[in-house]
Amino acid sequence: MILDNRGLEPPQPMMRTLNALEKMESGERLTIINDRRPMFLYEQLEESGYKHTTSEREDGSFQIDITK
């Protein structure tokens, strides 16, 4: 699943991401695209046991791949 959060004002990107994470099954992957690095999200992902990688895209946005 891909969740494009570009253009949204805080806290909408975080709220949309957390909502999508709640619906994930073990082994599933979620890709989010944000205008900026989701610094507060990383701590929550690590505490909940999600694996994640972040890469900067050519347009300056950030792609975060999250696996449950």
N, CA, C and O atoms as a Tripos MOL2 file, in Angstrom:
@<TRIPOS>MOLECULE
protein
  272   271    68     0     0
PROTEIN
NO_CHARGES

@<TRIPOS>ATOM
      1 N           0.8370   -1.1610    0.0000 N.3       1 MET1
      2 CA          0.0000    0.0000    0.0000 C.3       1 MET1
      3 C           0.8920    1.2360    0.0000 C.2       1 MET1
      4 O           1.9150    1.2640    0.6850 O.2       1 MET1
      5 N           0.5150    2.2500   -0.7570 N.am      2 ILE2
      6 CA          1.2540    3.5110   -0.8180 C.3       2 ILE2
      7 C           0.3480    4.6110   -0.2890 C.2       2 ILE2
      8 O          -0.8080    4.7340   -0.6960 O.2       2 ILE2
      9 N           0.8880    5.4060    0.6190 N.am      3 LEU3
     10 CA          0.1480    6.5060    1.2230 C.3       3 LEU3
     11 C           0.9070    7.7900    0.9200 C.2       3 LEU3
     12 O           1.9970    8.0110    1.4460 O.2       3 LEU3
     13 N           0.3340    8.6330    0.0750 N.am      4 ASP4
     14 CA          0.9810    9.8800   -0.3280 C.3       4 ASP4
     15 C           0.4910   11.0000    0.5810 C.2       4 ASP4
     16 O          -0.6560   11.4360    0.4780 O.2       4 ASP4
     17 N           1.3600   11.4590    1.4650 N.am      5 ASN5
     18 CA          1.0170   12.5050    2.4250 C.3       5 ASN5
     19 C           1.5320   13.8810    2.0220 C.2       5 ASN5
     20 O           1.4650   14.8180    2.8180 O.2       5 ASN5
     21 N           2.0410   14.0200    0.8140 N.am      6 ARG6
     22 CA          2.5820   15.3100    0.3900 C.3       6 ARG6
     23 C           1.4800   16.3560    0.3210 C.2       6 ARG6
     24 O           0.3530   16.0730   -0.0880 O.2       6 ARG6
     25 N           1.8300   17.5690    0.7320 N.am      7 GLY7
     26 CA          0.8980   18.6830    0.6720 C.3       7 GLY7
     27 C          -0.0300   18.7950    1.8700 C.2       7 GLY7
     28 O          -0.8060   19.7460    1.9580 O.2       7 GLY7
     29 N           0.0320   17.8500    2.7890 N.am      8 LEU8
     30 CA         -0.8310   17.8910    3.9700 C.3       8 LEU8
     31 C          -0.1410   18.6240    5.1110 C.2       8 LEU8
     32 O           1.0740   18.5260    5.2810 O.2       8 LEU8
     33 N          -0.9220   19.3560    5.8860 N.am      9 GLU9
     34 CA         -0.3970   20.0670    7.0460 C.3       9 GLU9
     35 C          -0.3830   19.1440    8.2620 C.2       9 GLU9
     36 O          -1.2740   18.3110    8.4250 O.2       9 GLU9
     37 N           0.6410   19.2970    9.1230 N.am     10 PRO10
     38 CA          0.6590   18.5110   10.3590 C.3      10 PRO10
     39 C          -0.6020   18.8130   11.1770 C.2      10 PRO10
     40 O          -1.0570   19.9570   11.1890 O.2      10 PRO10
     41 N          -1.1580   17.8500   11.8370 N.am     11 PRO11
     42 CA         -0.6660   16.4930   12.0710 C.3      11 PRO11
     43 C          -1.2330   15.4570   11.1030 C.2      11 PRO11
     44 O          -1.1190   14.2580   11.3580 O.2      11 PRO11
     45 N          -1.8390   15.8890   10.0010 N.am     12 GLN12
     46 CA         -2.4940   14.9550    9.0890 C.3      12 GLN12
     47 C          -1.6030   13.8240    8.5870 C.2      12 GLN12
     48 O          -2.0470   12.6750    8.5970 O.2      12 GLN12
     49 N          -0.3580   14.0850    8.1420 N.am     13 PRO13
     50 CA          0.4650   12.9620    7.6730 C.3      13 PRO13
     51 C           0.6640   11.8950    8.7530 C.2      13 PRO13
     52 O           0.5870   10.6990    8.4720 O.2      13 PRO13
     53 N           0.9180   12.3320    9.9860 N.am     14 MET14
     54 CA          1.1320   11.3820   11.0800 C.3      14 MET14
     55 C          -0.1500   10.6120   11.3750 C.2      14 MET14
     56 O          -0.1060    9.3960   11.5600 O.2      14 MET14
     57 N          -1.2750   11.2870   11.4220 N.am     15 MET15
     58 CA         -2.5400   10.6360   11.7320 C.3      15 MET15
     59 C          -2.9000    9.6060   10.6480 C.2      15 MET15
     60 O          -3.3320    8.4970   10.9650 O.2      15 MET15
     61 N          -2.7240    9.9680    9.3920 N.am     16 ARG16
     62 CA         -3.0160    9.0340    8.2990 C.3      16 ARG16
     63 C          -2.1090    7.8160    8.3590 C.2      16 ARG16
     64 O          -2.5510    6.6910    8.1250 O.2      16 ARG16
     65 N          -0.8300    8.0460    8.6760 N.am     17 THR17
     66 CA          0.1320    6.9510    8.7470 C.3      17 THR17
     67 C          -0.2110    6.0070    9.8950 C.2      17 THR17
     68 O          -0.2400    4.7910    9.7090 O.2      17 THR17
     69 N          -0.4700    6.5570   11.0720 N.am     18 LEU18
     70 CA         -0.7990    5.7170   12.2250 C.3      18 LEU18
     71 C          -2.0730    4.9140   11.9700 C.2      18 LEU18
     72 O          -2.1630    3.7530   12.3690 O.2      18 LEU18
     73 N          -3.0380    5.5130   11.3180 N.am     19 ASN19
     74 CA         -4.2820    4.8100   10.9830 C.3      19 ASN19
     75 C          -3.9980    3.6340   10.0380 C.2      19 ASN19
     76 O          -4.5480    2.5480   10.2210 O.2      19 ASN19
     77 N          -3.1530    3.8430    9.0430 N.am     20 ALA20
     78 CA         -2.8080    2.7760    8.0940 C.3      20 ALA20
     79 C          -2.0210    1.6670    8.7900 C.2      20 ALA20
     80 O          -2.2120    0.4890    8.4880 O.2      20 ALA20
     81 N          -1.1410    2.0350    9.7180 N.am     21 LEU21
     82 CA         -0.3470    1.0380   10.4310 C.3      21 LEU21
     83 C          -1.2250    0.1160   11.2730 C.2      21 LEU21
     84 O          -0.9410   -1.0760   11.3930 O.2      21 LEU21
     85 N          -2.2810    0.6590   11.8500 N.am     22 GLU22
     86 CA         -3.1920   -0.1430   12.6720 C.3      22 GLU22
     87 C          -3.8690   -1.2450   11.8660 C.2      22 GLU22
     88 O          -4.2350   -2.2790   12.4240 O.2      22 GLU22
     89 N          -4.0360   -1.0420   10.5800 N.am     23 LYS23
     90 CA         -4.7370   -1.9960    9.7190 C.3      23 LYS23
     91 C          -3.8080   -3.0400    9.1020 C.2      23 LYS23
     92 O          -4.2730   -3.9710    8.4450 O.2      23 LYS23
     93 N          -2.5030   -2.8910    9.3090 N.am     24 MET24
     94 CA         -1.5430   -3.7990    8.6870 C.3      24 MET24
     95 C          -1.4860   -5.1480    9.3870 C.2      24 MET24
     96 O          -1.6360   -5.2460   10.6040 O.2      24 MET24
     97 N          -1.2670   -6.1780    8.5940 N.am     25 GLU25
     98 CA         -1.0510   -7.5300    9.1030 C.3      25 GLU25
     99 C           0.4550   -7.7970    9.1380 C.2      25 GLU25
    100 O           1.2220   -7.1230    8.4510 O.2      25 GLU25
    101 N           0.8690   -8.7610    9.9220 N.am     26 SER26
    102 CA          2.2760   -9.1280   10.0100 C.3      26 SER26
    103 C           2.8200   -9.4780    8.6260 C.2      26 SER26
    104 O           2.1960  -10.2340    7.8810 O.2      26 SER26
    105 N           3.9790   -8.9300    8.2870 N.am     27 GLY27
    106 CA          4.6070   -9.1940    7.0020 C.3      27 GLY27
    107 C           4.2160   -8.2110    5.9100 C.2      27 GLY27
    108 O           4.8550   -8.1770    4.8590 O.2      27 GLY27
    109 N           3.1830   -7.4110    6.1350 N.am     28 GLU28
    110 CA          2.7620   -6.4380    5.1240 C.3      28 GLU28
    111 C           3.6900   -5.2320    5.1320 C.2      28 GLU28
    112 O           4.3820   -4.9610    6.1130 O.2      28 GLU28
    113 N           3.6840   -4.5060    3.9970 N.am     29 ARG29
    114 CA          4.5310   -3.3330    3.8610 C.3      29 ARG29
    115 C           3.6840   -2.1220    3.4970 C.2      29 ARG29
    116 O           2.7580   -2.2080    2.6890 O.2      29 ARG29
    117 N           4.0200   -1.0010    4.1070 N.am     30 LEU30
    118 CA          3.3880    0.2780    3.8230 C.3      30 LEU30
    119 C           4.4690    1.2330    3.3580 C.2      30 LEU30
    120 O           5.5210    1.3370    3.9870 O.2      30 LEU30
    121 N           4.2190    1.9270    2.2690 N.am     31 THR31
    122 CA          5.1290    2.9670    1.7910 C.3      31 THR31
    123 C           4.4270    4.2960    1.9580 C.2      31 THR31
    124 O           3.3180    4.4880    1.4590 O.2      31 THR31
    125 N           5.0740    5.2200    2.6630 N.am     32 ILE32
    126 CA          4.5120    6.5610    2.7700 C.3      32 ILE32
    127 C           5.4540    7.5400    2.0820 C.2      32 ILE32
    128 O           6.6680    7.3390    2.0470 O.2      32 ILE32
    129 N           4.8770    8.5910    1.5430 N.am     33 ILE33
    130 CA          5.6500    9.6420    0.8960 C.3      33 ILE33
    131 C           5.2740   10.9420    1.5990 C.2      33 ILE33
    132 O           4.1110   11.3450    1.6120 O.2      33 ILE33
    133 N           6.2830   11.5900    2.1830 N.am     34 ASN34
    134 CA          6.0720   12.8150    2.9520 C.3      34 ASN34
    135 C           6.9050   13.9480    2.3870 C.2      34 ASN34
    136 O           7.9120   13.7200    1.7160 O.2      34 ASN34
    137 N           6.4760   15.1730    2.6660 N.am     35 ASP35
    138 CA          7.2560   16.3470    2.2770 C.3      35 ASP35
    139 C           8.5390   16.4670    3.0840 C.2      35 ASP35
    140 O           9.5250   17.0310    2.6100 O.2      35 ASP35
    141 N           8.5290   15.9340    4.3100 N.am     36 ARG36
    142 CA          9.7050   15.9900    5.1780 C.3      36 ARG36
    143 C           9.8680   14.6870    5.9420 C.2      36 ARG36
    144 O           8.9570   13.8610    5.9860 O.2      36 ARG36
    145 N          11.0390   14.5130    6.5440 N.am     37 ARG37
    146 CA         11.2810   13.2980    7.3390 C.3      37 ARG37
    147 C          10.3160   13.2770    8.5220 C.2      37 ARG37
    148 O          10.1640   14.2830    9.2140 O.2      37 ARG37
    149 N           9.6710   12.1510    8.7540 N.am     38 PRO38
    150 CA          8.7240   12.0540    9.8730 C.3      38 PRO38
    151 C           9.4460   11.6910   11.1740 C.2      38 PRO38
    152 O           9.3310   10.5650   11.6590 O.2      38 PRO38
    153 N          10.1860   12.6410   11.7330 N.am     39 MET39
    154 CA         11.0580   12.3750   12.8760 C.3      39 MET39
    155 C          10.3100   11.7570   14.0640 C.2      39 MET39
    156 O          10.8420   10.8630   14.7220 O.2      39 MET39
    157 N           9.1040   12.2130   14.3430 N.am     40 PHE40
    158 CA          8.3630   11.6810   15.4840 C.3      40 PHE40
    159 C           7.8200   10.2830   15.2150 C.2      40 PHE40
    160 O           7.5450    9.5340   16.1530 O.2      40 PHE40
    161 N           7.6640    9.9320   13.9580 N.am     41 LEU41
    162 CA          7.1600    8.6120   13.5930 C.3      41 LEU41
    163 C           8.1990    7.5270   13.8690 C.2      41 LEU41
    164 O           7.8440    6.4270   14.2920 O.2      41 LEU41
    165 N           9.4710    7.8210   13.6340 N.am     42 TYR42
    166 CA         10.5170    6.8170   13.7810 C.3      42 TYR42
    167 C          10.5240    6.1820   15.1680 C.2      42 TYR42
    168 O          10.6400    4.9630   15.2940 O.2      42 TYR42
    169 N          10.4010    6.9940   16.1970 N.am     43 GLU43
    170 CA         10.4070    6.4730   17.5630 C.3      43 GLU43
    171 C           9.2310    5.5190   17.7910 C.2      43 GLU43
    172 O           9.3910    4.4700   18.4140 O.2      43 GLU43
    173 N           8.0700    5.8810   17.2930 N.am     44 GLN44
    174 CA          6.9000    5.0150   17.4530 C.3      44 GLN44
    175 C           7.0600    3.7100   16.6940 C.2      44 GLN44
    176 O           6.6570    2.6520   17.1800 O.2      44 GLN44
    177 N           7.6450    3.7790   15.5060 N.am     45 LEU45
    178 CA          7.8640    2.5600   14.7250 C.3      45 LEU45
    179 C           8.8000    1.6110   15.4660 C.2      45 LEU45
    180 O           8.5420    0.4100   15.5430 O.2      45 LEU45
    181 N           9.8720    2.1470   16.0040 N.am     46 GLU46
    182 CA         10.8480    1.3070   16.7020 C.3      46 GLU46
    183 C          10.2510    0.7020   17.9670 C.2      46 GLU46
    184 O          10.4930   -0.4670   18.2690 O.2      46 GLU46
    185 N           9.4750    1.4840   18.7060 N.am     47 GLU47
    186 CA          8.8420    0.9790   19.9290 C.3      47 GLU47
    187 C           7.8340   -0.1330   19.6240 C.2      47 GLU47
    188 O           7.6350   -1.0350   20.4380 O.2      47 GLU47
    189 N           7.2060   -0.0640   18.4610 N.am     48 SER48
    190 CA          6.1850   -1.0500   18.0800 C.3      48 SER48
    191 C           6.7440   -2.2220   17.2950 C.2      48 SER48
    192 O           5.9980   -3.1310   16.9320 O.2      48 SER48
    193 N           8.0490   -2.2190   17.0240 N.am     49 GLY49
    194 CA          8.6760   -3.3480   16.3450 C.3      49 GLY49
    195 C           8.5940   -3.3330   14.8280 C.2      49 GLY49
    196 O           8.8370   -4.3580   14.1920 O.2      49 GLY49
    197 N           8.2570   -2.1960   14.2360 N.am     50 TYR50
    198 CA          8.2250   -2.0950   12.7790 C.3      50 TYR50
    199 C           9.6330   -1.8650   12.2500 C.2      50 TYR50
    200 O          10.4370   -1.1860   12.8890 O.2      50 TYR50
    201 N           9.9290   -2.4240   11.0930 N.am     51 LYS51
    202 CA         11.1850   -2.1570   10.4040 C.3      51 LYS51
    203 C          10.9070   -1.0560    9.3950 C.2      51 LYS51
    204 O           9.8210   -0.9980    8.8180 O.2      51 LYS51
    205 N          11.8930   -0.1760    9.1780 N.am     52 HIS52
    206 CA         11.6630    0.9210    8.2490 C.3      52 HIS52
    207 C          12.9590    1.3890    7.6120 C.2      52 HIS52
    208 O          14.0370    1.2840    8.1960 O.2      52 HIS52
    209 N          12.8260    1.9080    6.4040 N.am     53 THR53
    210 CA         13.9400    2.5450    5.7040 C.3      53 THR53
    211 C          13.4120    3.8380    5.1050 C.2      53 THR53
    212 O          12.2430    3.9330    4.7340 O.2      53 THR53
    213 N          14.2800    4.8230    5.0170 N.am     54 THR54
    214 CA         13.9030    6.1200    4.4650 C.3      54 THR54
    215 C          14.8580    6.4710    3.3430 C.2      54 THR54
    216 O          16.0670    6.2710    3.4560 O.2      54 THR54
    217 N          14.3090    6.9960    2.2590 N.am     55 SER55
    218 CA         15.1430    7.4800    1.1660 C.3      55 SER55
    219 C          14.5780    8.7970    0.6580 C.2      55 SER55
    220 O          13.3660    9.0080    0.6280 O.2      55 SER55
    221 N          15.4950    9.6800    0.2580 N.am     56 GLU56
    222 CA         15.0660   10.9580   -0.2970 C.3      56 GLU56
    223 C          14.8180   10.7770   -1.7830 C.2      56 GLU56
    224 O          15.6300   10.1840   -2.4930 O.2      56 GLU56
    225 N          13.6950   11.2910   -2.2420 N.am     57 ARG57
    226 CA         13.3210   11.1840   -3.6510 C.3      57 ARG57
    227 C          13.8580   12.3780   -4.4270 C.2      57 ARG57
    228 O          14.2500   13.3860   -3.8400 O.2      57 ARG57
    229 N          13.8730   12.2580   -5.7450 N.am     58 GLU58
    230 CA         14.4110   13.3180   -6.6080 C.3      58 GLU58
    231 C          13.6980   14.6480   -6.4260 C.2      58 GLU58
    232 O          14.3080   15.7030   -6.6010 O.2      58 GLU58
    233 N          12.4100   14.6170   -6.0760 N.am     59 ASP59
    234 CA         11.6450   15.8570   -5.9220 C.3      59 ASP59
    235 C          11.8070   16.4890   -4.5380 C.2      59 ASP59
    236 O          11.1680   17.4970   -4.2390 O.2      59 ASP59
    237 N          12.6670   15.8960   -3.6850 N.am     60 GLY60
    238 CA         12.9060   16.4380   -2.3540 C.3      60 GLY60
    239 C          12.0050   15.8520   -1.2740 C.2      60 GLY60
    240 O          12.1950   16.1380   -0.0920 O.2      60 GLY60
    241 N          11.0370   15.0430   -1.6610 N.am     61 SER61
    242 CA         10.1770   14.3850   -0.6720 C.3      61 SER61
    243 C          10.9040   13.1540   -0.1390 C.2      61 SER61
    244 O          11.9720   12.7860   -0.6280 O.2      61 SER61
    245 N          10.3090   12.5310    0.8640 N.am     62 PHE62
    246 CA         10.9160   11.3610    1.4920 C.3      62 PHE62
    247 C           9.9890   10.1550    1.3840 C.2      62 PHE62
    248 O           8.7840   10.2590    1.6130 O.2      62 PHE62
    249 N          10.5670    9.0160    1.0330 N.am     63 GLN63
    250 CA          9.8330    7.7620    0.9480 C.3      63 GLN63
    251 C          10.2510    6.9070    2.1260 C.2      63 GLN63
    252 O          11.4370    6.6530    2.3350 O.2      63 GLN63
    253 N           9.2580    6.4610    2.9010 N.am     64 ILE64
    254 CA          9.5140    5.6140    4.0510 C.3      64 ILE64
    255 C           8.8010    4.2900    3.8260 C.2      64 ILE64
    256 O           7.5780    4.2410    3.7010 O.2      64 ILE64
    257 N           9.5840    3.2190    3.7760 N.am     65 ASP65
    258 CA          9.0450    1.8810    3.6080 C.3      65 ASP65
    259 C           8.9870    1.2250    4.9880 C.2      65 ASP65
    260 O          10.0040    1.1090    5.6720 O.2      65 ASP65
    261 N           7.8050    0.8040    5.3820 N.am     66 ILE66
    262 CA          7.5840    0.2630    6.7240 C.3      66 ILE66
    263 C           7.0520   -1.1650    6.5980 C.2      66 ILE66
    264 O           6.1030   -1.4190    5.8560 O.2      66 ILE66
    265 N           7.6730   -2.0940    7.3320 N.am     67 THR67
    266 CA          7.2260   -3.4810    7.3470 C.3      67 THR67
    267 C           6.8570   -3.8700    8.7590 C.2      67 THR67
    268 O           7.5870   -3.5990    9.7120 O.2      67 THR67
    269 N           5.6940   -4.5190    8.8750 N.am     68 LYS68
    270 CA          5.2500   -4.9650   10.1970 C.3      68 LYS68
    271 C           5.8260   -6.3250   10.4880 C.2      68 LYS68
    272 O           5.5750   -6.8860   11.5550 O.2      68 LYS68
@<TRIPOS>BOND
     1     1     2 1
     2     2     3 1
     3     3     4 2
     4     3     5 am
     5     5     6 1
     6     6     7 1
     7     7     8 2
     8     7     9 am
     9     9    10 1
    10    10    11 1
    11    11    12 2
    12    11    13 am
    13    13    14 1
    14    14    15 1
    15    15    16 2
    16    15    17 am
    17    17    18 1
    18    18    19 1
    19    19    20 2
    20    19    21 am
    21    21    22 1
    22    22    23 1
    23    23    24 2
    24    23    25 am
    25    25    26 1
    26    26    27 1
    27    27    28 2
    28    27    29 am
    29    29    30 1
    30    30    31 1
    31    31    32 2
    32    31    33 am
    33    33    34 1
    34    34    35 1
    35    35    36 2
    36    35    37 am
    37    37    38 1
    38    38    39 1
    39    39    40 2
    40    39    41 am
    41    41    42 1
    42    42    43 1
    43    43    44 2
    44    43    45 am
    45    45    46 1
    46    46    47 1
    47    47    48 2
    48    47    49 am
    49    49    50 1
    50    50    51 1
    51    51    52 2
    52    51    53 am
    53    53    54 1
    54    54    55 1
    55    55    56 2
    56    55    57 am
    57    57    58 1
    58    58    59 1
    59    59    60 2
    60    59    61 am
    61    61    62 1
    62    62    63 1
    63    63    64 2
    64    63    65 am
    65    65    66 1
    66    66    67 1
    67    67    68 2
    68    67    69 am
    69    69    70 1
    70    70    71 1
    71    71    72 2
    72    71    73 am
    73    73    74 1
    74    74    75 1
    75    75    76 2
    76    75    77 am
    77    77    78 1
    78    78    79 1
    79    79    80 2
    80    79    81 am
    81    81    82 1
    82    82    83 1
    83    83    84 2
    84    83    85 am
    85    85    86 1
    86    86    87 1
    87    87    88 2
    88    87    89 am
    89    89    90 1
    90    90    91 1
    91    91    92 2
    92    91    93 am
    93    93    94 1
    94    94    95 1
    95    95    96 2
    96    95    97 am
    97    97    98 1
    98    98    99 1
    99    99   100 2
   100    99   101 am
   101   101   102 1
   102   102   103 1
   103   103   104 2
   104   103   105 am
   105   105   106 1
   106   106   107 1
   107   107   108 2
   108   107   109 am
   109   109   110 1
   110   110   111 1
   111   111   112 2
   112   111   113 am
   113   113   114 1
   114   114   115 1
   115   115   116 2
   116   115   117 am
   117   117   118 1
   118   118   119 1
   119   119   120 2
   120   119   121 am
   121   121   122 1
   122   122   123 1
   123   123   124 2
   124   123   125 am
   125   125   126 1
   126   126   127 1
   127   127   128 2
   128   127   129 am
   129   129   130 1
   130   130   131 1
   131   131   132 2
   132   131   133 am
   133   133   134 1
   134   134   135 1
   135   135   136 2
   136   135   137 am
   137   137   138 1
   138   138   139 1
   139   139   140 2
   140   139   141 am
   141   141   142 1
   142   142   143 1
   143   143   144 2
   144   143   145 am
   145   145   146 1
   146   146   147 1
   147   147   148 2
   148   147   149 am
   149   149   150 1
   150   150   151 1
   151   151   152 2
   152   151   153 am
   153   153   154 1
   154   154   155 1
   155   155   156 2
   156   155   157 am
   157   157   158 1
   158   158   159 1
   159   159   160 2
   160   159   161 am
   161   161   162 1
   162   162   163 1
   163   163   164 2
   164   163   165 am
   165   165   166 1
   166   166   167 1
   167   167   168 2
   168   167   169 am
   169   169   170 1
   170   170   171 1
   171   171   172 2
   172   171   173 am
   173   173   174 1
   174   174   175 1
   175   175   176 2
   176   175   177 am
   177   177   178 1
   178   178   179 1
   179   179   180 2
   180   179   181 am
   181   181   182 1
   182   182   183 1
   183   183   184 2
   184   183   185 am
   185   185   186 1
   186   186   187 1
   187   187   188 2
   188   187   189 am
   189   189   190 1
   190   190   191 1
   191   191   192 2
   192   191   193 am
   193   193   194 1
   194   194   195 1
   195   195   196 2
   196   195   197 am
   197   197   198 1
   198   198   199 1
   199   199   200 2
   200   199   201 am
   201   201   202 1
   202   202   203 1
   203   203   204 2
   204   203   205 am
   205   205   206 1
   206   206   207 1
   207   207   208 2
   208   207   209 am
   209   209   210 1
   210   210   211 1
   211   211   212 2
   212   211   213 am
   213   213   214 1
   214   214   215 1
   215   215   216 2
   216   215   217 am
   217   217   218 1
   218   218   219 1
   219   219   220 2
   220   219   221 am
   221   221   222 1
   222   222   223 1
   223   223   224 2
   224   223   225 am
   225   225   226 1
   226   226   227 1
   227   227   228 2
   228   227   229 am
   229   229   230 1
   230   230   231 1
   231   231   232 2
   232   231   233 am
   233   233   234 1
   234   234   235 1
   235   235   236 2
   236   235   237 am
   237   237   238 1
   238   238   239 1
   239   239   240 2
   240   239   241 am
   241   241   242 1
   242   242   243 1
   243   243   244 2
   244   243   245 am
   245   245   246 1
   246   246   247 1
   247   247   248 2
   248   247   249 am
   249   249   250 1
   250   250   251 1
   251   251   252 2
   252   251   253 am
   253   253   254 1
   254   254   255 1
   255   255   256 2
   256   255   257 am
   257   257   258 1
   258   258   259 1
   259   259   260 2
   260   259   261 am
   261   261   262 1
   262   262   263 1
   263   263   264 2
   264   263   265 am
   265   265   266 1
   266   266   267 1
   267   267   268 2
   268   267   269 am
   269   269   270 1
   270   270   271 1
   271   271   272 2
@<TRIPOS>SUBSTRUCTURE
     1 MET1         2 RESIDUE 1 A MET
     2 ILE2         6 RESIDUE 1 A ILE
     3 LEU3        10 RESIDUE 1 A LEU
     4 ASP4        14 RESIDUE 1 A ASP
     5 ASN5        18 RESIDUE 1 A ASN
     6 ARG6        22 RESIDUE 1 A ARG
     7 GLY7        26 RESIDUE 1 A GLY
     8 LEU8        30 RESIDUE 1 A LEU
     9 GLU9        34 RESIDUE 1 A GLU
    10 PRO10       38 RESIDUE 1 A PRO
    11 PRO11       42 RESIDUE 1 A PRO
    12 GLN12       46 RESIDUE 1 A GLN
    13 PRO13       50 RESIDUE 1 A PRO
    14 MET14       54 RESIDUE 1 A MET
    15 MET15       58 RESIDUE 1 A MET
    16 ARG16       62 RESIDUE 1 A ARG
    17 THR17       66 RESIDUE 1 A THR
    18 LEU18       70 RESIDUE 1 A LEU
    19 ASN19       74 RESIDUE 1 A ASN
    20 ALA20       78 RESIDUE 1 A ALA
    21 LEU21       82 RESIDUE 1 A LEU
    22 GLU22       86 RESIDUE 1 A GLU
    23 LYS23       90 RESIDUE 1 A LYS
    24 MET24       94 RESIDUE 1 A MET
    25 GLU25       98 RESIDUE 1 A GLU
    26 SER26      102 RESIDUE 1 A SER
    27 GLY27      106 RESIDUE 1 A GLY
    28 GLU28      110 RESIDUE 1 A GLU
    29 ARG29      114 RESIDUE 1 A ARG
    30 LEU30      118 RESIDUE 1 A LEU
    31 THR31      122 RESIDUE 1 A THR
    32 ILE32      126 RESIDUE 1 A ILE
    33 ILE33      130 RESIDUE 1 A ILE
    34 ASN34      134 RESIDUE 1 A ASN
    35 ASP35      138 RESIDUE 1 A ASP
    36 ARG36      142 RESIDUE 1 A ARG
    37 ARG37      146 RESIDUE 1 A ARG
    38 PRO38      150 RESIDUE 1 A PRO
    39 MET39      154 RESIDUE 1 A MET
    40 PHE40      158 RESIDUE 1 A PHE
    41 LEU41      162 RESIDUE 1 A LEU
    42 TYR42      166 RESIDUE 1 A TYR
    43 GLU43      170 RESIDUE 1 A GLU
    44 GLN44      174 RESIDUE 1 A GLN
    45 LEU45      178 RESIDUE 1 A LEU
    46 GLU46      182 RESIDUE 1 A GLU
    47 GLU47      186 RESIDUE 1 A GLU
    48 SER48      190 RESIDUE 1 A SER
    49 GLY49      194 RESIDUE 1 A GLY
    50 TYR50      198 RESIDUE 1 A TYR
    51 LYS51      202 RESIDUE 1 A LYS
    52 HIS52      206 RESIDUE 1 A HIS
    53 THR53      210 RESIDUE 1 A THR
    54 THR54      214 RESIDUE 1 A THR
    55 SER55      218 RESIDUE 1 A SER
    56 GLU56      222 RESIDUE 1 A GLU
    57 ARG57      226 RESIDUE 1 A ARG
    58 GLU58      230 RESIDUE 1 A GLU
    59 ASP59      234 RESIDUE 1 A ASP
    60 GLY60      238 RESIDUE 1 A GLY
    61 SER61      242 RESIDUE 1 A SER
    62 PHE62      246 RESIDUE 1 A PHE
    63 GLN63      250 RESIDUE 1 A GLN
    64 ILE64      254 RESIDUE 1 A ILE
    65 ASP65      258 RESIDUE 1 A ASP
    66 ILE66      262 RESIDUE 1 A ILE
    67 THR67      266 RESIDUE 1 A THR
    68 LYS68      270 RESIDUE 1 A LYS
